[in-house]
Amino acid sequence: MKGAEFVANMLKYNGIEFVSTLCGNGLHLLYPELVKEGIRLIDVRHEQAAAYIVDSYARLTGKLGVCIVSSGVAHAMALSGLVNSHFDCAPVLLITGASSGYGSGKGVFQEMDQEGLASKICKYSNVVNSIDELAYKLGRAISFAVSGTPGPVHLTIPENVLREEMTNTYFKKIVLDGCPHLGQIRDRTVSEIVGLLDKATKPLLIVGGSLFYCGIDPAKEVIEFSKTFSIPMVVPIWDRGIVDEPFDGFIGVIGAASGGPKVLDEADLIILVGTRVDYRIGFLTPPNIKEDVKIIRIDVDPEQMFKGIRPDIPVVADPTLVFRRVREEALRHGVHAKNEWLIEARKRFISFREKIEKAPDKVDGKLTGKGLVKAIKSAIEDSIFLIDGGNIGQWVHMLADKYPRSWLTCGASGVVGWGLSGAIGAKLAFPKKRVLLLSGDGAFGFNIGELDTAIKHYTPFVAIVAVDEAWGIVVSSQKRLVGEDGIIASKLPHLRYDKIAEAFGAKGFLVEDEKDLKNIIFESFDSNMPTVIQVPISWGGPRDLAKIG
């Protein structure tokens, strides 16, 4: 068995059904073997898009996504998309091709330090120097991607390695299922947590995106814990959500540019679950939190435990078991629900939301971002919903009374422009489900050529492009910080994105009346074609139109 055949077999054996790719140097021997294994090749127009497609797939499913690109600049282009996976802990494998003799330092075609370039954003980055290393290093890359806190990995495989004969063709399934490898929480630790919970009067749950990757059961246990003890729950903005239905404990996102209800700085007990400590939660340092606040941190990855803070109680264990045991023990000890605090936190959430609700639906006859989000609300239900963009994304989060698993944003990177490619990845992940993308016009322009990819590979979705002819959230910041004269290099031209879509062979609509929008969205779903719906909107985010912050 040659190296190329082994790579294809190994990917198939580990459940890979498709790879996103852009053809080029070093890949010619690999493609036929992938096709023989029945692995679908989603060929794209830009390497960044290849990375975004599998990033979206991996973040929606928790499964390994694989993209394959050629060497040199192609490798660098793919890494720009892989940064998203780095920020949001998506299990993605980037396989980069290379000329025969790569690594010799003799200057073979496109020779550069691909391993080093990827190493800063990848959990594992390496080069297969010989056929004898292939099985070990490919298995190691896959293992790193899916174990602990998931994340992106990279492997450069030169053409000569793909051509050579292997002596060891042993296959081993590496992809893990949930968190069965984690140990039990100790009785003493359970007692310590129950003690802190009993003393607390204003506890707060902060649930981050890593919990999503542990499966549905941990999410159910965390929500049940919140309900049992009346503990408010927030989710850092852009993280994966696990709140599929509204409930009183969920009081919105934290860390949004548009603000949120005031709860973090008054909490006397903070319970972090799969959450990064970063700007979104005020780095968990005073004055953003109380000096004497107690912090419990629960995660599946020991490497994350002491990043940013030193928690009072660190717990590395399956969150399902942790919250089940703590809840049972707390009930046994008569720990009371924090009803008064939840009522107060809920009032603050509702008060903040009322400011958002008072923002106008229209300005000068045009829908605002708020009006557009309200108009498409029914279409969001029962869809995989992707949110790409600055101000339009802020409106979605400010109006949300839940944060379900079926929603996908750019992630903690805060990038814009991933959405169109991400919608393709979403459709590949869930081919029978409707996929709805809401994007700003700036974001939509990044990888607009991937409309060709969506048509070619039969991955239909509906994209609503909110057109305010500006990098809207940047204009908001410029106006706030330096005034009208500071609005520089942030305006966009008037373009007809619906007509551009038609030129690619997709469907396109220009819709200015919200009454027509709902019908056109559902008609577009039924058409089974990639569809772009252009909606002109007036400029302004929540901080501009709701007068908050």
N, C-alpha and C positions, 0 to 999 in steps of 0.2 A: 504494500500500500504506500502510495506517495504522499508527501506532506499535504498537498492540496486536498486529496481525498480524505485524509485524516481530519483536517480542520472541518470540512463539511460534515463528516460523520459525527464528530464530537459535538458540533452545534446542534445537529438534529437529535442526537441522543439526549441532549440537555433541554429539549423542548422548544428550540428556536424554529419558528414557522416562516419567518421572513427576515431579511436584512435590508436596511436602507443603504444605498450606495451611489457613488458616482465613479464611472469607469476611468481607468488611467493606468499609469505605470505600476507594474508589479501585481496586477490583479487578473491577468489573462488566464492563468492556469487554474485559478480558484473558481471563477464563475461557472464553468461547465460542471464542476463537481457539486456545487451548490444546487444547480438545476437538477442533476441526477438524484439528489437526496430529496427533491420536492420542496426545497426552501425557496420561497418566493423572493425575487429581487425587485425591490422598489427603487428604481433608478430615478434620480432627482436632477435638478438643475444647478444646485449649489451644495457644497459639502456641509455648510452650516445647517441647511435644511435636513440633510441626512441625520445629523445629530439631534436636531429638534424633534424629528419624527419618532425616534426611538426613546428619547427623553420623555416625550408625552406618553408613549406606550408604557414605558416602565413605571412612570409615576401614577398612571391610572390603574395598572394591574398589579404592581409590585413584582412583576416578572422581569427577567433579564431581557434587555433590548440590545441588538447588535447592529452597528453600522460599520461599513467597510469603505475606506477611501484610499486613494493613491498617495504618493509621497510628496515631500517638499511643501509647497504652499497649500496643496490640497489638505495635508495633515493639519496645518495651522488653521485653515478655514473650519475644519471639523471641530477643532478644539474650542473655537469661539462659541459653538453650540453646546459643547460638553461642559462649559462653565456652568450652565444652568443645572446640569446633573450634579455638579460639585456642590452648588449651593443648596439644592433641594434633595440631596441624598438619593438620587435615582440610580438603580443598578443598570449601568450601560457599559457595554464592551465596545471599544473602538479598535478595530483591526486595521492597521495601516500597511499598505504594500511598500515595497522598496526594490531597487535594482539588485541583481545578483552581485555579490561582493560588498553589499552595504556593511558599513562598520569597519572597513579596511583602512579608512582614512586616505584612500587614493583619489578620492574625488569622483566616484561613480555618479551616474546621472541622478541629480536631485539629492545627493547625500547631505544630510544635516543631522543634528542631534534631536531626532524625533522623540526619543525616550526622555531626554532632559526637558524638552519643551512641555511635554505632557505631565511630567512628574509633579508639578506644583498644584495641579488640580485633580489628580487621580490618586486613588488609594493604592494603586499598583501600576507601574509603567516599566516596560522591559522590551528587550529585543531578543528574538530567537536567532542565536548566532549559528546554530547547526541543527540538523534534523534530530539529533539525540536530545536536544532541549525542548523540542516542540510539545510533546505530550505533557511534560511537567509544567512548563510555563503557561500553556493554554489553560490547563486545569487550575493552576494557581490564580490566573487572572479572573476566571469565572468565580472561583471561590471567594476572592476578595470582593468582587462586585456584589455578591448576594449575602455575605455574612456580616454579623454585627450590625452597625449602621450601614445600610447599602450605600453604594456610590459608584462613580465612573472608574473604569480601568482602561489601560491601553496596552496593546501588544503590536510591535512592528515585526512582520514576517517577510523577510526578503524572498525574492523569486527563486533563488537557488534552493532554499529550504522547501518551498512548495514542490519543487521538481524532484527532490531526492527521495529514495526509498526508505521507509521506516522499518525498524526491526521490532519495536514494541507498539502494538496497536490495541492495548487494553483500554477499554472505555469505562468510565466511572461517572455516574450521575452526581452532579455537584449541587444543583439548585435546591435550596432548602425550602421547607414548607412551614411558615409561621415561626414560632419561637420555642419548639420543643426541646432545644438544646440547652435552654437556660435553667439554672438551678432554682430551688425553692427559697423563699424569703425566710429568714430565721425568726423563731418565736420572739426573741428579745427585740428584734427590730420592729416586729408587728406591735409589740407592747409600747415601744417608744413612740411610734406613729400615733397610736391610739391616745397616748398621753398628751401629745401636742394637740391633737384634734379636740380632745376634751377641754383643754384650757383655752383654745382659740375662740374668739368671738367674731372675727372677721376673716375667715379662711377664703382663699381664692385658688381655683384650679386653672392652670395655664397649660393647655393641651396642644402640643406641637405636631408637626407633620410626620415625625418618625413613628408615631403611634399607628398611623394609617397602615404602614408596611407590616405590622404585626397581625393584621387581619381584623375581622369583624368582632370577634369575641372580646378582645381587650377594650374596644370602643364601647361595647354594650356595658361592660363592667364599670368603666369610668363614668358613663352617663348615669348608671344606676346608683353609683356612689354619690354623685352630685345630687340626684333626686332624694336619696335616703336622708342625707344630712343637710339638705338645702344650702349647698355650696355653689356660689356663682362660678361659671366657667367662661373663659375667653379663649380665643384662638389667635395666635399671631398672624397678622395679615400676610397673605400670599402662601401660607402653609397649606398642606393638604387638610381638608376638613373631615370630621367624622360625625357631624351633627346632621343626621338625615331628616329629622323632623323637628319642628319648633318645640321647645319646652322651656319652662320658666327659668331654669338654671343658666341657659345660654344667654349671655348679655353682649354678644357681638365680638368684633375683632379688636385686637389691641395693636397699637403701633402704626395705625393708618396716618397718612399725611393730613387727613381730614379730621383727626382727633378721635375721641371716643368718650364713653362714660368714665367718670373719675372714680376708680376703685383700687388701682394698683398701690397708690401711695398710702392707703389706709389699711391695707391687709396686714394682719398680725401673724398669718401663716400662709405661705405660698407653697403650693404643691405643683411642681413642674413634672410634666409627663411627656417624654419624647420631644422636649423643647430646647432649642438653642438659646443661649444667653447672648443677646445682641441688642442693637439699638431699639428694636421693636418693643422690648420689655424694659427699656431704660437701663440696660446693662445690669439690672438688679443692684443698683448702687443708690445711696441717698443723694439727693432728696427724692428720687423717684420711688424709693421704698422707705419704710420706717427703719431707723437704726437697729431696733431690737427685733425685727421680723425674723421668724423661724422659717427655714427653707428645707423642704423635702424634695429630693430629686430622684425620679424613677425613670430608668432608661434600660435599653437592652444592650447597650454598648459601653463597656467600662472606659473606653477612651474618651467618651463624651462627659463622663461623670463630673470631672473637676475643671472642665473648660469654662472659663469666665467667672466661676464662683467656687467656693468651698461650702457645699450644703451641710446643714446640721445633721441630716440623715440621708446618706447616699444609698440607693438601692439599685443593684443590677440584677434584674429578674424579670420573668414573664409578667407583664402588667396585668394580665387576666388573673393570675394567682394572687398577685399583690393586693389588688383592690377587692377581690372576693374575700380574702382572709382578713384584711383590715376592716372591711364593712361588717363581717360576721362578728369579729372580736369587739368592735366598737359598740355594736348593738347589745352584745352580751354584757358589756360594762356600763350600759345605760347612757352612752354619749348622746346628748340631745342634738336635734337638728338646729341649725343656725338660722331660724326662720326670720328673725328681725333683720339680720344682716342681708339675707336674700331679698326681703321686701324692699329694703333701702337701695340695694344695688340695682334691683329691677326698676325702681322709680327713676334712678339716674339714667339707666339705659333708655327708658321710655321718654324721659325729658330730652335726652340728646337726640333720639329719633324724631321727636316732634319738631325740632329745629330743621331737620332734614326734610320732613314731610311738608313743611311750610314753604320750602323753596318752590319757585314757579315751575309748572310743567312746560310752559312756553315763554319765550321772550321774542317780541317783535314778530310773532307769527310762526316762529321756528320752535320745534321741540328742544327742550334742554336735555342734558344727559339724564337728569332725573325722570323727565317725561318719557324718554326713550326706554329706560329700564322698566318703568311701570308698564309701558305698552307691550313689552315682550314677555312679561312675567309668566303668562300662561304657556308660552312656547318653551320656557325653561324647564318646566315640569316634564318628567319622563324623557329628558334629553341629557346627553352628555354635554355639559355647558362649559365652554372655554372663554376666559376673559383675558383679553390682550389690550393693553393701552393704559394710559395714565389717568386722566380725569374720568373717563368712562368706567374704568375699573374701580375708582374710588366711589362712584355713585352706586355700583352694584354692592359693594361691601357695606356702605353706610345704610342701605335699605334692606339688608339681609336679616331675616329672623331665624335663619338656619345656615349651616355651612356644610353641605352634604358631600359625600364621597364622590358624587357624580359631577362635582365642579372641579375645574382645573384652571389654575392661573399660571403665570410665568414662574412662580415660586419665589423663594427668598432672594434670588438675584435681582429682582425688580426690573428685569430686562423687558423691552418691548420688541415686537417683531417676530416672536416665535409662534404666534397663534395660527397662521395659515398652515404651516408645516405641522404644528401640533394637532390641528384638526384632522389631518391625514392620519397621524399616529393614533388618534382617538378612534377613527373609523376602522383602522386595522385591528385595534384592540377589541372593539365591540361592533362588528359588521352589521348586526341586526338592529342596533340602536340608532336613534336620531342624534346627529351631532350639530350643535349650534355654537357658532363662534361670534362673540361680540368684540369688535376691534375698533380702535381709533384709526383715522386715515393715515397718520404717521406710521403707526405700527404695521398697518396692512401693506405698506409699500416696500417693506424690507425684502420679503421673499415672494413677491407677487408672481414671479415666474413659476412657482410651484403649483399654480392653477393647472399648468400643463401636466404635472405629476398626478394631481387628483383625477383629472380626466382620463389619463392613460391607464391608471391602475384602478379605476372604478371605485373610488373612495369618496362618495358624495357627502357633502355637508352644506349647511346654510351659513353664510357669513354675513353678518350685519355690520356694515362699516359706517360708524358715526363720523360724519365729516364736518369738522369745525374749521378746517383749513389752517390748523396750527398744531404745534406740539403743545397741546392744551395745558398739561400740568406744568410744563416749563414756563409758559406764559404766566400762569398763576403765581409761580415763585418769583419770576422777574418783576411782576407788578407789585407784589407784596414787599420785596426787598429793595428795589431801586426805582419803582414808579413806572409810569407810562414810557418814559424815555429809555428805560432799560429793556424794553421788549425788542431784543436783537437776535437775529438768526434763528427765529423760532416760528416763523410764518410759513405756511405751505400754499402751493398754488391750487387753483380750482381745477380738479380733475374728475372725470367721470369713471369711477372704478367699475361701475356696472357695465360700461361700454368696453373697458379693458377686458373684463371677464368674458364678454361675448366674443371679443377678438380671439381669445384662447379657445373658444368652443364651449364655454360654460354658459350658464344662464345669468342674466343681469337685470336688475330692476332699480329704478329710481322712485323712492316712496317718500312723500312729504307729509302725508296725512296718516296719523297713528291709527285711524279707523280702518285703513286699508292694509296696514302693516301685518296684523295678525293673520288675515286670510292669505296674504302672499307668502308668509313664512310657511304655513301649513301646506299650501299648494306646492311650494318649493320642496318641502320634505317628500311629498308624494311623487314629485317628478323624478327622484332618484338621480339627480344631476348636481354637480357642484354649482352652487348658486351664490351670487353676490348681490346683496340688497343695500343700495346706497341710501342713507338717511341724512339729509342735511340737518345739523343741529347748531344751536347758538353756543358760543364759547362759555365755559365756566364750570369749575368743579364745585364740590360741596362747600369748601371754605369761601368761595366767591359768591355763590348764590344763596347759601343758607346763612351766611354771615356768622360762621362759627370760627373758633380758634383765635 
